[in-house]
Amino acid sequence: MTTIDLSGGLVVVTGGAGSIGRAIAIQAAQAGACVAVCDTDIREADTVAAQIEDDGAVAKSFEMDVTDREMVTTVMNSAVKELGPLRGLVTAAGVLRTGPLSSQSHEDWQRVMAVNVDGTFHAVQAAIPHLDSTQASIVTLGSVSAFIGSADGGAYTTSKGAVLSFSYAAAGELAPRGIRVNNVAPGWVDGGFTHQALAASDNPDVLRTRASALHPLGRMATPNDVANAVVWLLSDQAAFITGSMLLVDGGFMIQHNG
């Protein structure tokens, strides 16, 4: 029987208190990893870690602001010291700020880049000294937004394009050291940013219907759909995969190819 086995090592998840990060942390623990749940929202990170421990696995929460390079390094070192050797990193921390390019504030633009792009770089850089292993794997979180234009989404689209390019660069540089780097690009996910949009919408039912219809499979992804892909890429089942971008989009990009 083929199973995903992440036992014997630590997986660090940035943005681990968010809907996607939470699902990844829980699934990684179910696969046998010790998990460091890292987030700016330490109370929610505590909740995720407690849920994992209640299920009989090992986890610890850490407050982490990915825009703070020194803090990321300190937390990474502490996680390894407390939970054991690092075998995987998932950069799930992210923010979304919308607005037309003609009027988007400099502060919002900079915030998106600081979290989504700089935060990914900070986490990967802090992890590298701990990842010299043939099992080592990094998964960055991207988006179909990296490939399409959308009204009011210029900052997010740009940031996810940068994360993808960074992932390719890191994969090429780190492959000789046995460290794999891949990117997972979801479509609309029924959680996180989508739930924020639904809460702000005057007609959330219409928005949900439209979002689901964008995917040929007829629904949005669940956080677990994304976590399934991420945890597989972390595992030895993906041992010969690096520098890849895996769409988890229910066919969304079929309509944008060509």
SEKE-179020 format. One record per residue (C-alpha): chain; residue number from 1; x, y, z; residue in three letters. Coordinates in steps of 0.001 Angstrom, whole numbers, plus 500000, padded with zeros to 6 digits. Last residue first. Example, Ala and Ser with C-alpha at 12.3 -4.5 7.8 and 13.67 -1.06 7.14 Angstrom:
# SEKE-179020
> chaine num xx yy zz residu
> A 2 513670 498940 507140 Ser
> A 1 512300 495500 507800 Ala
***
This chain:
# SEKE-179020
> chaine num xx yy zz residu
> A 258 496517 529320 474358 Gly
> A 257 495600 528528 477929 Asn
> A 256 493122 530652 479881 His
> A 255 490073 528381 479911 Gln
> A 254 492115 525352 480860 Ile
> A 253 493443 527522 483694 Met
> A 252 490358 527018 485864 Phe
> A 251 490414 523224 485480 Gly
> A 250 489594 522491 489112 Gly
> A 249 492424 524799 490161 Asp
> A 248 495124 522893 491981 Val
> A 247 497810 523800 489453 Leu
> A 246 501205 522318 490271 Leu
> A 245 504227 524447 489395 Met
> A 244 507423 522454 489098 Ser
> A 243 511033 523334 489876 Gly
> A 242 511540 520025 491622 Thr
> A 241 509977 516603 491252 Ile
> A 240 512099 513472 491563 Phe
> A 239 511256 512729 495211 Ala
> A 238 507544 513437 494793 Ala
> A 237 506473 510226 496543 Gln
> A 236 509214 511070 499031 Asp
> A 235 506863 513600 500601 Ser
> A 234 506700 517377 500625 Leu
> A 233 505063 517398 497191 Leu
> A 232 502356 515062 498501 Trp
> A 231 501792 517349 501495 Val
> A 230 501307 520331 499201 Val
> A 229 498917 518595 496822 Ala
> A 228 496654 517244 499562 Asn
> A 227 496832 520601 501367 Ala
> A 226 495321 522373 498354 Val
> A 225 492350 520012 498215 Asp
> A 224 492148 520242 502016 Asn
> A 223 491630 524000 501819 Pro
> A 222 488602 523257 499638 Thr
> A 221 488811 524143 495979 Ala
> A 220 485915 526002 494372 Met
> A 219 483184 524128 492566 Arg
> A 218 481939 523095 489149 Gly
> A 217 484793 520933 487892 Leu
> A 216 485086 523431 485033 Pro
> A 215 486098 526126 487552 His
> A 214 484842 529697 487048 Leu
> A 213 481337 528461 487899 Ala
> A 212 482291 528118 491577 Ser
> A 211 483294 531777 491756 Ala
> A 210 480082 532881 490074 Arg
> A 209 477928 530861 492450 Thr
> A 208 479823 532131 495491 Arg
> A 207 479507 535726 494291 Leu
> A 206 475770 535323 493692 Val
> A 205 475294 533900 497178 Asp
> A 204 477445 536651 498697 Pro
> A 203 475228 539485 497426 Asn
> A 202 476275 542750 499066 Asp
> A 201 479794 541343 499340 Ser
> A 200 482166 542093 502217 Ala
> A 199 481638 538754 503966 Ala
> A 198 481920 536927 500649 Leu
> A 197 485181 538694 499863 Ala
> A 196 486643 537746 503243 Gln
> A 195 485435 534178 502721 His
> A 194 487229 534127 499386 Thr
> A 193 490419 535468 500969 Phe
> A 192 490516 532649 503520 Gly
> A 191 488171 529815 502692 Gly
> A 190 486478 528125 499736 Asp
> A 189 489538 528417 497502 Val
> A 188 489490 530077 494084 Trp
> A 187 492233 528672 491897 Gly
> A 186 495220 527132 493575 Pro
> A 185 498863 527356 492493 Ala
> A 184 501275 525009 494267 Val
> A 183 504964 525795 493791 Asn
> A 182 507920 523443 494040 Asn
> A 181 511381 523457 495586 Val
> A 180 513463 520312 496166 Arg
> A 179 516565 520394 498357 Ile
> A 178 519178 517753 497542 Gly
> A 177 522085 520188 497715 Arg
> A 176 522548 520149 493942 Pro
> A 175 518831 521067 493643 Ala
> A 174 519199 524255 495697 Leu
> A 173 520077 526759 492982 Glu
> A 172 517709 525472 490332 Gly
> A 171 514793 525077 492707 Ala
> A 170 515446 528497 494265 Ala
> A 169 515262 530218 490892 Ala
> A 168 512070 528387 489931 Tyr
> A 167 510513 529241 493288 Ser
> A 166 511519 532883 492920 Phe
> A 165 509763 532994 489557 Ser
> A 164 506615 531567 491155 Leu
> A 163 506775 533972 494100 Val
> A 162 507229 536895 491707 Ala
> A 161 504151 535924 489718 Gly
> A 160 502281 535637 493003 Lys
> A 159 503313 539156 493967 Ser
> A 158 502373 540661 490626 Thr
> A 157 498921 539076 490676 Thr
> A 156 498369 540271 494247 Tyr
> A 155 499354 543837 493398 Ala
> A 154 497375 543990 490168 Gly
> A 153 494123 542556 491509 Gly
> A 152 491714 545476 491019 Asp
> A 151 490324 544053 487781 Ala
> A 150 491962 540784 486882 Ser
> A 149 494810 539744 484633 Gly
> A 148 495849 536147 484476 Ile
> A 147 498899 533973 485029 Phe
> A 146 500052 534762 488574 Ala
> A 145 496397 534925 489647 Ser
> A 144 496312 531148 489223 Val
> A 143 497907 531267 492654 Ser
> A 142 501154 530589 494474 Gly
> A 141 502005 528896 497724 Leu
> A 140 505608 527815 498052 Thr
> A 139 506585 524223 498783 Val
> A 138 510060 523444 500070 Ile
> A 137 511412 519913 500336 Ser
> A 136 514291 518158 502048 Ala
> A 135 514332 514362 501806 Gln
> A 134 517816 514160 500292 Thr
> A 133 518966 516327 503183 Ser
> A 132 520648 519660 503735 Asp
> A 131 517557 521515 504973 Leu
> A 130 518601 523282 508181 His
> A 129 520862 525934 506638 Pro
> A 128 518196 526527 503929 Ile
> A 127 515287 527237 506279 Ala
> A 126 516088 530868 507108 Ala
> A 125 516534 531722 503425 Gln
> A 124 513273 529996 502526 Val
> A 123 511350 531837 505226 Ala
> A 122 512808 535241 504380 His
> A 121 512248 534778 500647 Phe
> A 120 508603 533809 501123 Thr
> A 119 508068 536779 503416 Gly
> A 118 509731 539122 500925 Asp
> A 117 507302 538021 498206 Val
> A 116 503891 537506 499821 Asn
> A 115 504272 539518 503006 Val
> A 114 506391 542483 501929 Ala
> A 113 505008 542552 498383 Met
> A 112 501408 542723 499582 Val
> A 111 502288 545338 502193 Arg
> A 110 504164 547462 499668 Gln
> A 109 501162 547642 497360 Trp
> A 108 498831 548466 500251 Asp
> A 107 501133 551234 501513 Glu
> A 106 501652 552706 498030 His
> A 105 497911 553102 497748 Ser
> A 104 496116 551710 494732 Gln
> A 103 494669 554583 492695 Ser
> A 102 495509 554025 489041 Ser
> A 101 496361 550378 489628 Leu
> A 100 492797 549706 490683 Pro
> A 99 492381 548228 494172 Gly
> A 98 492738 544987 496035 Thr
> A 97 494903 543989 498988 Arg
> A 96 495439 540286 499571 Leu
> A 95 497787 538844 502164 Val
> A 94 499912 535731 502374 Gly
> A 93 501561 533213 504667 Ala
> A 92 501484 529713 503144 Ala
> A 91 505220 529237 502763 Thr
> A 90 505588 525508 503372 Val
> A 89 508911 524216 504652 Leu
> A 88 509958 520589 504928 Gly
> A 87 512537 518189 506362 Arg
> A 86 513759 520151 509371 Leu
> A 85 515488 518186 512105 Pro
> A 84 513892 518201 515559 Gly
> A 83 511000 519842 517383 Leu
> A 82 512542 522176 519960 Glu
> A 81 515856 523076 518352 Lys
> A 80 514387 523052 514839 Val
> A 79 511519 525299 515908 Ala
> A 78 513871 527650 517744 Ser
> A 77 516118 528074 514700 Asn
> A 76 513133 528788 512468 Met
> A 75 511720 531221 515015 Val
> A 74 514969 533175 515201 Thr
> A 73 515364 533271 511421 Thr
> A 72 511795 534475 510919 Val
> A 71 512218 537118 513619 Met
> A 70 515391 538420 511996 Glu
> A 69 513697 538724 508607 Arg
> A 68 510599 540512 509864 Asp
> A 67 508136 540436 506946 Thr
> A 66 507291 536837 507832 Val
> A 65 505773 537912 511145 Asp
> A 64 505996 534786 513280 Met
> A 63 504396 533760 516562 Glu
> A 62 505162 530102 517046 Phe
> A 61 502826 527190 517707 Ser
> A 60 504037 523684 518526 Lys
> A 59 503066 520358 517067 Ala
> A 58 503393 516642 517732 Val
> A 57 500688 514121 516825 Ala
> A 56 498043 512386 518938 Gly
> A 55 494883 513964 517519 Asp
> A 54 494711 516289 520525 Asp
> A 53 498239 517375 519600 Glu
> A 52 497100 518430 516136 Ile
> A 51 494111 520293 517560 Gln
> A 50 496362 522035 520079 Ala
> A 49 498721 523158 517317 Ala
> A 48 495806 524594 515334 Val
> A 47 494402 526413 518355 Thr
> A 46 497803 527813 519343 Asp
> A 45 498192 529145 515785 Ala
> A 44 494798 530813 516182 Glu
> A 43 495980 532505 519377 Arg
> A 42 499356 533337 517831 Ile
> A 41 497868 535347 514997 Asp
> A 40 501115 536449 513328 Thr
> A 39 501529 532848 512221 Asp
> A 38 503764 529813 512495 Cys
> A 37 502518 526267 513147 Val
> A 36 505645 524160 513609 Ala
> A 35 504739 520589 512763 Val
> A 34 506247 517238 513723 Cys
> A 33 505646 515052 510729 Ala
> A 32 503780 511736 510725 Gly
> A 31 501440 511974 507744 Ala
> A 30 498637 513139 510060 Gln
> A 29 500959 515945 511132 Ala
> A 28 501424 517042 507513 Ala
> A 27 497649 516889 507064 Gln
> A 26 497024 519129 510067 Ile
> A 25 499657 521678 509076 Ala
> A 24 498443 521779 505480 Ile
> A 23 494815 522273 506506 Ala
> A 22 495804 525073 508886 Arg
> A 21 497930 526755 506215 Gly
> A 20 495002 526717 503788 Ile
> A 19 492495 528210 506241 Ser
> A 18 494956 530536 507928 Gly
> A 17 496619 529681 511245 Ala
> A 16 499685 528134 509621 Gly
> A 15 500584 531278 507720 Gly
> A 14 504111 529886 507698 Thr
> A 13 504219 526100 507942 Val
> A 12 507375 524427 509237 Val
> A 11 507593 520662 508736 Val
> A 10 509821 518739 511118 Leu
> A 9 511210 515262 510608 Gly
> A 8 511100 511584 511349 Gly
> A 7 507714 510861 509880 Ser
> A 6 506594 512487 506638 Leu
> A 5 505071 509309 505176 Asp
> A 4 502520 509473 502388 Ile
> A 3 501130 506005 501826 Thr
> A 2 501330 503423 499063 Thr
> A 1 500000 500000 500000 Met
***
